[in-house]
Amino acid sequence: MPHLVEELRAEADAAIAAMRAAALAARQVHARAELMRHMLTTARKVKDKPKAEAVETVVREWMDAWNLDRHDWPHIAREMEAFTAAFHDYANDPSNTHDARLRESCAALDAALAKQDTSISEQMAFRSQCAHRWWELVEPTPADLPGAKPRPSIPASRPDAPFWEAGCADFCR
C-alpha cells in the first residue's frame, strides 16, 4: 500500500495530466470558436454589400489580423475567400445548406493551413490581433514564428512554457 506522500503525489500527477489535456483541448476549441464568432460578426456587418466587395473586405481584415501578406500566402487567401464567401451567404440566409457550405469551407481552410503545419486554432492563438491572453499561458507562441508581430492582447513579456511547467516564482509574485 502506498504511503500518504506517494499517494498524494500520484493523485497530483494524474490531476495535472488531466488538467493539461483539458487546457490544450479548450485552447484549440476556443480559438477556433472565436474565429467563427468574429467571422460571423464581420460577415453580418457587410452582408448588405455586394458579395465580392464584402468578401474582399473581410479577407483583407483577417489576413491583416493574422499578419499574413496575401501575396506571400495566396493558397491561404484563396481558401479564406471561399470561407468568407460561405460566411457571407450564411449571414444573409442562415440555412442548413449554407451551414453545410460553411463547414466544407472551414475544413478546406484548415486543410490548407495544415499543409503549412498550422491550423485555424493556431492562427488565432499565435498570430491574431484578437488573441486571448490565457491561450498564451496554455501554449506560448513559438519564439521563432515567421512573420510574427507584436499583438496588443498579448503582453510583451510572455511565458516561455505552459503555466503548468512554470514554477511558483513565475505566478506567485
N, C-alpha and C positions, 0 to 999 in steps of 0.2 A: 504494500500500500504506500503511495507517495506521501511524503510529509507535506505539511502545510505550505512551506515556501515553494517547493517544486510544483505542488498542485496549483497554487495561485499563478505561478509563472506560466504554466501550461495553459491555464484559462486565459490569461492575459494575451499570450501569443495567438491563441485561437481567435479571440475577440479582435485583436489588431488586424489579423489577416482578413477577417470578415469585414471590418470597417474599411480596410484598404480596397478590397474588391468593390464594396458598395460605393465608396467615394469615386473611384475611377469610372464605374458604370454611370453614376449620377452626373459626373462631369461630361461624359460623352453624350448622354441623352439630353442633358440640359443645354449644352452648347448647340446641339442640333435643333432642339425645340426653339431656342432663342432665334436662330436664323429664320426658321419658319414663321415665327411671330413677327419678326422685323420685315420679312418679305411680304407677308400679307398686309401688314400696316402700310408699307410703302406702296404696294400694288393698289390698295384702296385709295390712297392719296392721288394716284394718277389714272385711275380706272376710266375716267371720262375723256382722257386724251386719246388721240389716235393710237392704236396698238403699237405701231413701230416707234413712235415718239416716246410712249410710256415705257416700253421695253428698254430703249436706249438710255433713258433717264435712270432707270433702276439699275441696269447693268453697270453703267458708269459709276453710280453711287457705291455699289457693292464691290466692284473691282478696286475702287479707291479705298473703301473701308478695309479691304483685305490687303492693301498695299501691294497689289498686283498690277503691273502695267499690262494693259490689254494686248499690246503688240508683242510683248515677251511671252504671253500666255494665251495665244489665240485659240488653242484647243479648249482651254477652260472657259474663255469668253464665249465660245460657241455654245457650250453646254449651259453656261449661265444665261445666255439669251433664250434658249429653249425653256429653261427652268423659270425664267422671269415671264416669258410669254404664257406659260401654264398658270402662273400666279395671276397674271392679268385676266385671263379667261375665268379663273376661279373667283376672283374679286368681283367680276361682273355677273357671274352666274355660278354660285357655289353648289353645283350639281354633282351627282355621283360620277358622271362622265368626266367632268373637269377635275374632280378629285383623283380619279384614276390616272389622268394625264399628268397631274401634279406629282403623283407617286412615281410614275415612269420617268419623268424628267429629273426628279430628285435622285433616283437610282442611277441615271445616266451621269449626272453631275458627280455623284460620289464615285462612280467607276472611273471617270476622267481624272478626278483628284487622286484616286488610288494609284493610278499609273505614275503619279508624281510623289508617291509614298506619303500621301496626306489624305484627309477626309474633310467633310463638311465640319465635323466637330473640331478637328484640329485647326482648320482655317479660322473658325470663330474664336477658339481659345487662344491660338498663338499669334494671329495676325489682326484680328478685328479691332477696330476702334471701340466696339461695343462689348468688349470682353468683361466678364465679371471677375473681380479680384480673387474670389475663392477658387476659381478654376486654376489660377496660377499657384495656389497653395497645394492643390492636389497633384498637378503635373506642371512644373515650371516650364516656361518657354525655353526651348533649347538655345544655348548661348550662340550657336553657330547657324541660326536660322537665316537662310539667304534673304536679303532684302527686308529684313525686319526693321521696323521703325518704332520709335517711342509711341506709346499709347496712353492717352490721358487717364484711362481707367486703371492702369497698372502702374504702381509706384516705381520710380527709377531703381530703388534698391529692392530687389525681389529675391525670393528664395532660390537656392541652387538645387534644392531637393524637396520632395514632397514633405508635408508637415509631419508625417509620422516618422520620418527619418531624422528630423531636426531634434536637437536636444532641448531641454527645458530652457537653457540660456537664450535660445532663439525666440521663444514665445512667452517666456515668463518675465520679461524685462519690465 
